[in-house]
Structures are given as structure tokens and as C-alpha cells.
Amino acid sequence: MLFGDRTKYLTLVLGLAFATMLINQQASIFLGLLIRSTGILQNISQPDLWVTDPSTRFIVEYRALADRKLDRVRSVPGVAWAEPLFTNLGIVELNSGRFQRVQIIGLPRSSLIGRPPEMTKGHIDDLRAPDAVVVEESSREKLDGAKIGEVLKLNDARAIVVGYCRAKKGFDSNAVIYTTYDNALKFTPTGSKAISYVLVKLQDPSRLEEVRASINAIDGAAAFTRGEFALRTIDYILKDTGIGINFGITIVLGFFVGLLLSAAIFYQFTIENLRNFAVLKAMGTHTRTLASMVIAQALIVGVIGFGIGIGIAAVFTLMLRNANAELDTLLPWQLVAGSFVAIILCIVLASLLSLWRVVRVPPGVVFSS
């Protein structure tokens, strides 16, 4: 009965495949955006704690710290080192007459803590040269293919490209430029408060809570681990923007599309085969067996549809990842497992109405005209 009507069978499978693809594709993009929203947290793993203003909720929106806060953090017992990190936006004037907004990341000249994860050309030590900047690889196109040795006009100041690196971008996908902390202050003049974050390494990681409490006791300072700061940022994105609601609506819509489409087709399929079920019932087939037949057919269709849909979603994810696209995607096994449960639940719910008709069908239907 399941494979006899190829049209309805294929419609069922393709409908569930579409629902699976829609759920996983939108959810993977949503997860990718959440990870991307954590900005430079994706690239910097050396420090144990990030010190910032207690009111900071989003990695991109911060209240700058004064230099004296850095000195006080360094004086906390248990701190191995504490280094300033600068991040701000600037404007690069291009030879074509266009301009490009860039994210400037300033690293301490002595240690270069916060350096990009990978240098693709040039050496990170070249960053210590006057006016030197390192351009993130995927940002080169936005900067008219900036070449090593080229002079950029950054906020009306002179910046020399000394290398390329590879690093994760932030939520707003601005071009990324690395330089030293001193150069960053020259490119982006600030007031008395210039430090975006203080990166802290502990002498003994087991004393993290003790050191954190001492830092938090400093007026206008709060310390977070990398994971806590990332969750704080994600919480801001979910609660203070419409991104979570928009993607949530699309994901739920995908589930109900699969549910309604499969319910309608599966019910029609069952009604057309009601005589066959009646024959089996007249021959003495137990109701439980008939119900098992309906559930088995539903599960077979669900598994096949899910397999096709998740395959399409996986190919979509790999294509974007290999193309280094601006749109990040993430397809963890937890999402795959959750969507599988959702699709199976969808097809089981869709089969309940059909199951009710099969259970109640009288054997005498086979003898009716």
C-alpha cells in the first residue's frame, strides 16, 4: 500500500524532506549568527578572564576603562599578567573614491596578546613597526584588495599593510584590521578612557573565583570568563533583538508545513486503502496489527524524508563553509538529532487521524458497493 501509489508516496517524502531542510537550514544559520555575535571572543583564547565595565552586555558595546583600572587589575594577587585590548571602528578611504568601515583591534606592543589565530602572509612581529596594520584575509576585497606595503588612509592617518591573517568576523561583518594598542589610539583618538577590555591570565587557574572576586571589588570593573562573556552576548542578541523570534517563527513554520502536508496526504492515502484494511480485519487481523502497519508506513516515510532533507541541509552548510561566505552556519549533531525527533513526531501526529479511521473501519465495508 505504501509504495503502490507512487505519486502520494513521493509527495509525502518530498514534503517531509522540505520540512527537514527548512528546519535545519534556518536553525543552522541561527546558531551560526549566535556564534558570530560573540565577535573577537572567537579569536582570543589566551586569557582566563575578560575585565570590562559591569554594565557591558554585548561584546561590541562597551564602556571604555581608564588606564588606572589596568594598573589595579595587575596588582590583584594571583594575576600572572593583565594586558589592554582596544577595539573600535574606523573609516578607510579607498583609491576608488569609496570608503569602508573597519574594526580596528589594538594589541599590546610587547606581548601582542589577542593576536589573530593564523597569519597567512607576513609575520605578526611586523606589527610592531610604526603605522603597521595586518588585514584579515576576507576583508581584503572590501579594501580594494589591499596589498602588503600599500598605504591606507585610516581615519585620516597613515596605515601600512604588513601582512594578512585569518580570523573570525563579528556580527556586523565589518572588515577587520589588527594593529598595536599605541597605533590604534593614534588611528582612533579617544578621551582619558581608551581600554576596551583588560585580558587577564591567572598564575593558578584553580584560584579563578578568588581572583575574580578581587577584580569585581574594583569600582567599575567586572571579570568574566570567555564562555560567560559569550553567553552574555548571546543572551543580549536573543532578548534585545528580533533575530531569535524571526528564526523561531521560520523553524516552527517548517514543522507545521511538514505536519499539515503529511497529515493531509497520509489521511487521503489511508482513506483510499480503507477497503484493504477492512479485508485484513475481516480475515481476523488484530486491530493492534493494523495500527502497527499504519505507524510502520509513517515511520518509513518519515525516515526517508528526513534523510533527504538533512542531506540537502548538510550540503548547503558545507557549500557556505567552503566558500568562506559572510553567512555562517553551524550544524551540530544535537540539531540533527532534535530535528529527527521533530520530524518523527510530525509524521506520527499526522498518522493519528488515519489511525483512528483504520481502527474504526467495520469489516463489512469490503462487501459494500
N, C-alpha and C positions, 0 to 999 in steps of 0.2 A: 504493500500500500504506500509506503513512504517514497519509494523510487519509481512507482508506477506512473505518477503524474509529474513528468519532468519539469513542466512549467512552474507549478506551485512549489515543487521541491527547490528549484534554483532560485525562485523569488524569495523563499524563506531564508536560504543560505546567504544570498547576497544582501538581504535586509539586515540580518544579524551581523554580517561582515561589515556593513557600513556603520552600524551602531557601534561595533567594537572599535573600528578605525577612528570614528569621531570621538569616542570617549578617551581612547589612549592618546590620540594626536593632540587634543586640546589639553588633556591633563599633563602630557609631557612638556608641552610649550609652557604651561603654567608653572610647573616645577622648575623649568629652565629659567624663567623670569625671576622666580623667587631666589634662586641661587645667584643669578646675575645681579640682583638688587643689593647683595652684600658687598659689591664693589671691590675695593682693594683688599678686603679680608680674604678674598680668594687667592691672592698672590703672596701674602706675607704670613709666614708660619714661624719665624724665629722667636718672637716674644711670647711670654707666658700670659701677660696682661696688657690690655689696652686701657690707658688712662685718658679720660675725657671729662667734659662737663656732665654733672649728674642728669641734666635735662636732655641730653642727646638721645634721640630715639632712632635716628636714621643715619647710616654711615656717611651720607653725603651732606647732611645738615648738622652742623656742629657749632658750638660756641668756642672760639679760639681761647687757648690758655696762655697766660703770661710766662715769661722766662723763669720767674721765681718759683712757679709751680714745678718746673722741671728740676730745679735745684732741691726742692723739698722732697720730691719723689726719690731722687738719687740718695738722699740722706736717710731714707727709711731702712731700718735693719732688715737684712735678708735680700735686698735688691742687689743683684750682680751688676747690672747696668741698666740705664734708662736713657733712651735716645729720642729726640724730637722727630716728628714726621709732619711734613707740610703737604697739604693738598688744596688746590683751588683751581678756578677756571681762568683761562686767558684767551686772547684772540691772536691768531696768526694771520698776518696779511700775506696773501699769496701773489705770485707774479702775474697770475691771470686776472688780477683785479678783484677776485673773490676774497672772502675771509672765512676762517674756520675756527670754531670754538674748540679749545683743547683742555684736557685735565692735566694740570701740572702737579707732579709728585716730587717733592723735595726730600732728599735723603741726607743724613748727617755725613759730612765730607770724610771724617776719619774712619768710620766703620761701614758706611753705605748700608746700614740696616734698613730693610724694606725694599732692597733691590729687586728687580724683576726676576721671575723664576728661571728665565732662559735668555741668554744673549745669542742672537743668530748671526750677528756680524759686528766686529769691533770688540773691545774689551771693556768691562764695567769700570775698570780703573781709569779709563779715559774720561770718565765723567768728572774727575777732579780738575780737569783743565778749565781755565776761565771761559765762561759763557757756554759750556758744553751741555748738550742735551742728547738723550737717547730716545729714539722714536719707536713706538710699538709697531710691529710689522703690519698688522691690518689697518693701522692708521695712516700708512704712507700714501695710499691712494687719495685719502681726504686732503692730504697736504701736497697734492700735485706730484706724488712720487718723490718726496724729499730724499736727496742723495747724501751720502757721507761727505762731509766737507762743505755742504751747502749752508748758507747763512739764512736763517729765518728771522723775520721781523715779528717778535713775540711781545705783545703789549708795548710796542714802540721801543723795545730793547733788542739788542743783537744776541742771537742764539745760534750756535754752531752745532750741526748734527755730527756726532762722533760714532754712532753705532745704531744698530737695530736690536730690538728684543721681542720676546713673545710673552704676553701677559693677558689675563682675563680682563675684559672691559666691565664697566659698571652699567647700571640700569639705564642711563641715558645715552649710552653708546657713543660718547664723545671720543675724539682722538686722544691718545694718551702719550704724554711726554715725561720722561724722567730727567731729573737734574739734581744738583746738590741743594741742600737746605739754603745755603747762602745765596746761590743763584736764583732760587725760587723766590726769595724775598726781594731780589732785585727785579725779577720779571713781574712780580705781583706785589707792589708796595702795600704794607699793612700798617696798622697802628702799633700800640705797645703790646698787643696780644697777637702773636703770629703762629703759635704752635697749634696745629690741628689735633694731634694726638701724641701722647708720650708712650713709647713702646718699652715695656719693662721685661727684663729677664731675671729670674729668681736664682739665688745661689742654691737653694734647696727646694725643688718643686713640691715637696710634701708640706712646706710651710705656706702654701699659697693662700689659704684663708687668713692666716695670721698677718701676712704682708698686705693682703687686700684690705683688711680691717684698718691697718695703719694708714694706707693710702686714702681710704674713704674718710678717715678722720681729718684729712686736709680739707679746708674750706674750699668748695667749688671744684672738687675732684672726685671722680668715681672710677673704679677699676673693674674691668670685665675681661673674662677670658674670650678667646676668639670665637668659640662656639656660642657663648652667651650674647656677644655683640651681634653675631649673625642672626640669632633668634630674635633679638630685639629689633633688628632691621626688618626681618620678615614679618614680625608682628605688626610693625608700623604699616608695611605695604598692605597687609590683609585688612587691617582695621581702618586705615585712613585714606585708602584709595579704593576705586571701584573695580580693581583688577580681579580680586577674588570673586566678587559677585558675578561679573561678566563671564568669567571662565566657568564658574559653578553652574550658571544657567545653561551654558552650552553643553556641559557634561551631562547634566540631568536631562536636557532635551534629547541627547543621543540615546540615553537609556529608554526614555518614553517612546522615541521613534521606533526602536527595536521592539519594545513591548507591544505597542499598538499594531505595528505591521505584522509581527509574528502571530499575535492573537487573532487578528482578522483572517489571515491566510490559513493558519492552523485550524481554526474553527470551521472554515469553509471546507478544508481538506477532510476533516472528520465527518462533517455532515454528508459529504458526497460518498463516504465509505461507511455510512451508518449501517447499510444493509449487510456489509461484510462482517461488521461486529455483531449484528443480530444473528447471522448464520452461526458464528462461533458460539454465541450464547445459547442458541437453540441446540447445538451439538454438545452442550454441557460444559463449556469453558467457564471457569470460575470468574466472577467479577474482578477479583484481585488480579487475575492474569490479564484480563482486558485492560485494566488500569495500568499494569506494568508495561503493556505494549505501547500505550499512548505515551507514557513517560519515557520509555526507551527511545521511541521515534523522536520525541522532543529533544532529548539529550544528544542524540546523534547529530541532529540538525544544528543544535547549539554549539557542539564541539567543532564541527566542520566550519561553521560560520565564524566562530571565534578564531580558529587557526588562520583563516584567510585574512580576517580583519587585523589581527595582531601582526601578521607578516607585512601587510601594507604599512602599518604604523611604524614598524621597525625599519623598513626600507626608507621611509620618509625621514626618520630620525638620523639614520646613517648618512643619507644624502646631505642633510643640512650640516652635520658634523664634519664631513669630508670637504664640504665646500667652504668651511670657515665662515658661515653666514652670520649676519648680525643677530638672527633669531636663534637663541639657544634652546635646545631640547634635552630632556632627561627622561629615560625610560627604565626605571629600576624594576627589579623583579617584584617588589611589593605592589607596584602599579599593575603589572601584568597579572599577578595573582588576584588582586582586587577586582580588576575588570573581568577576569574569567568568572569569578563568583557572581558578579553583577549580570553577566550575560546568561549564565545558567539559571539564575534566579528569574531573569526576564522570560526565558523560554518556558520555565516551569509554571510561572504565573500565567503566561499566555495559554498554556495547555489545560488550565484548571476548568475553563468553560467547556472545552472539548471533552475533558474527562467526565464532567457532570452529565453530558449528553450520552456518552458511551455507557456509563453506569446505569442510567435510567432507561436505556433503549429496551423495549419489550421484544422478546424473541419472535413474536408474531409479525413484526414488521417485514420479515422476509417473505411472508405469504400475501402481503398487501399488493395492490395493483401498482 
